[in-house]
Each structure stands twice: as C-alpha cells, then as structure tokens.
Amino acid sequence: MWRNKNVWILLTGEFIAGLGLWLGIIGNLEFMQEKVPSDFLKSLILASGLLAGIAAGPLAGRITDQLNKKTVMLGAGFVRAISVIFMLIAIQTGSVWWMVLFLVMIQLSAAFYFPALQAAIPLVVAEKDLLQLNGVHMNVSTLSRILGTALAGVLLVILPLSMLYFGSLVAYLALFGLTWFMDFEEKREKPGTGKESARSSGGFKEVFPIIKGLPIVFMTLILTLVPLLFLGGFNLMVINISELQDSSSIKGLIYTAEGIGFMLGAFIVKQISQKRSPYAILFFFSFVIGVSQLLLYFADVPVLSIAAFFVFGFAVGCFFPTAATIFQTRVPKEFHGRFFSFRNMLDRVIFQIVLLLTGFLLDAVGLQVMVVIFGILSLVMTAAFFVKFKQIRTEVQIKEKIST
C-alpha cells in the first residue's frame, strides 16, 4: 500500500486540505463571535450552507457515478478555492450575507468532492488494505485539524482575520494541484440504452433497494446518527464551554484532545477488528459516545470537559473507519457515487437538524442540561438499534437454515 503513489497523494492532499478547512472554521467562529450574538442565529447561518449541500446531493451522486472520480474531485476543488474569495469580501465589508454565500459555495463543493473521494478510495488500494487506509486517512485529517486549529490560534493573535482565509485559499489550490497528479484505473461500462445504463444514471431510488437488501449496511447507516448527534453542534458547544469557563485557550485544548483521541482510536481499530466483529465495534463505541456526552455535564471543569472530548474522539476514531470500510466493501462499486452522495446528504440533514436544535437548546436550557438530553438520547438509540440488530441477525440465521 505504501508504495502506491496515489496513496501518498491522497494523504498529502487530505492533510493540506484539512489545514485549509480548519483555518477557515476557526475564522468562521471568530467572525460570528464578533458579528452574531445569538447561538440560534449562529446555527441558522451554519445551516444555510448545509441546506445547499443537501439540495445538491442527488445531482452529485449521479454525476459521480457517470463521470471519472478524478474529474469530479477537480471540479469541486476548484469551486472550493473560489469560494474563499466571498469570505474575504465578508471580512472587508463586515457583512454576514457574504459569509452565508461563502458557506453555500463551500458546502456545494463538498457535496460533490466527498462522495467522489469515498468512491475513489476503493480504486486506489486492494480491499484488504481498505480498513488501514481509512484509518490512516482519517488520522491525517485529524492531525491537520490539530495543527490547523493551533496555527489558526497563533495567526489570530499576530495577523488580521483575513490572513486565515488567505491560508485556506493557498491550501485549496495546493489540493487542486495534487489531485491533478492522481492516476488510478476506473473501469467504466460503455454507454447504452438498456438496464445497465439506467443503473448508472438513475437517482437515489436505485440505491434504496441496495441498502434495504444489505442489513449490515442499513444498520451501519442508521447507527451513524449517534456520533452525528454530538458532531452536529460540536463548534457551538466548544464556544459555550469557552464562555462557561471564561477561557479562550480551552477551545484549542478541546480540539487537540478530541483530535489526539481520534488518532489513537483510528490507529488501533485495525487491531481491535482482528478480535471483534464490525457489529461489536460499532455498538460498543456508539455507547461510549453517549457516555462522553453525559460527561459534559461537568463542562465547567476544564479537566473533565477535555476528558469528555478525548473519549469522544477515541470512540469516533474507531467507529468511522469501521463504518466506512463496511460501506466501501458491501455496497456494489457501480452504486458508490450515489450511495456516498446519499450518505453525505443524510449526514447533512442530521447535521442541520442537530445544529439548529443545539443552538435552540443552548439559548433555552443551557449547555449542561442539553448534553444530558443528548447523552440519554444517544444511549437509548444505541440500545434500540442493538435490539433491532439482534432481531435482523436472528431472521437471517433462520432463513439460512431453511434454505439449507
């Protein structure tokens, strides 16, 4: 795997893109703290971009399956670089509306880029190396987040806010250049007018029977709702913890702790997978995520708040590579573009709902009551999904006995 040129380009590109992304995210938080007083209004602004990504989801899936994955990634990367210009205008004018336009453009590019990236990963390495590459890829992303947030904190002290976005622009242009040098074989069927043509050009309705017919894929897709319940309001919670503790430095410590936990989890998940089934990994760490949310009841205590994010990071570091590998290996490759686009769109819908709910609850009941609600909900969802999984597995075993 490590002799593969595409693997190194993929990981280097992810690292550079992650730096640019987190420079922009910290810049966004800083800009909103100055211009937007309400948590709910902050959530509405962030949700505007997610809504655009959701709307583009079906089109992104069809295009990803019809066109070369590299072509889709290049187009999306170019749009992402151009979008930074709108944020520079927002800073210059002090207008939140330009920031909304920036968020819309960058989420539109993400709606195309990430399904194409997920569909390209199985084309880069053999199936036996997928879990390892998924874990390393996510670790590189997390490392870039740690360094990106640290770099952003330093730059905010010594340079104007606009310099963070200049850094993002440079990173996105570098990613565009690296993507250009990727070279992987993608077998494509010749265009036709029959059933195969419809399979490659249809919308999400072609994907739903595939998901329904693969119980592990369906269950994994549903179970990803648990970490999204935490991730959807992640940045708003960080802002509130910073205000609760009256400390701006706690933001960087929280991001760093969560990032280190994620990297550790993604590093050892392959060893865990050799002893435990994917089901066991998903359900156990889904439970741990719920516990980490409850731990944030003590968010006014710096050590415990940092510990909660570390535990959460470790849990999702094991959870997401396992889920990604299941999707990449169980879903037929000809449906990868539409499936990952559908998953991306579903994630954005949940993100938007959780984001708005987080903003509302932070204003209405405060952080500590909110995390108790979310924690209990996560544990109940995990238990309900586990019971349903047991029922599905029993039904499958009965059908196998009958057939034999």
PEKA-V465523 format. One line per field, one symbol per residue. psi: psi as a letter, one per 40 degrees, with the letter a starting at -180 (. if undefined). burial: I if it has 24 or more other C-alpha atoms within 12 Angstrom, else O. A space follows every 50 residues. Layout:
BEGIN
psi = ???
burial = ???
END
This chain:
BEGIN
psi = deehdddddddddddddddddddddddddddddddhdhdddddddddddd dddddeddddddddddihddddddddddddddddddddddddeehddddd dddddddddddddddddddddeediideeddddddddddddddddddddd dddddddeiiddddddddddddddddddddeihihhhhiihaeaddddde eiadddddddddegdddddddddeddddddddfdddddddddddefhddd dddddddddddddddddedddddediiddddddddddddddddddedfee hdddddddddddddddddddddddddddddhideeddddddddddddddd ddddddddddddddeidddddddddddddddddddddddddddddddddd ddd.
burial = OOOOOIIIIIIIIIIIIIIIIIIIIIIIIIIIOOOOOIIIIIIIIIIIII IIIIIIIIIIIIIIIIIIIIIIIIIIIIIIIIIIIIIIOIIOOOOIOIII IIIIIIIIIIIIIIIIIIIIIIIIIOOOIIIIIIIIIIIIIIIIIIIIII IIIOIIOOOOIIIIIIIIIIIIIIIIIIIIOIOIOOOOOOOOOOOOOOII IIIIOIIOOIIOOOIIIIIIIIIIIIIIIIIIIIIIIIIIIIOIOOOOOI IIIIIIIIIIIIIIIIIIIIOIIOOOOIIIIIIIIIIIIIIIIIIIIIII OIOIIIIIIIIIIIIIIIIIIIIIIIIIIIIIIIIIIIIIIIIIIIIIII IIIIIIIIIIIIIOOIIIOIIIIIIIIIIOIIOOIIOOIOOOOOOOOOOO OOOO
END
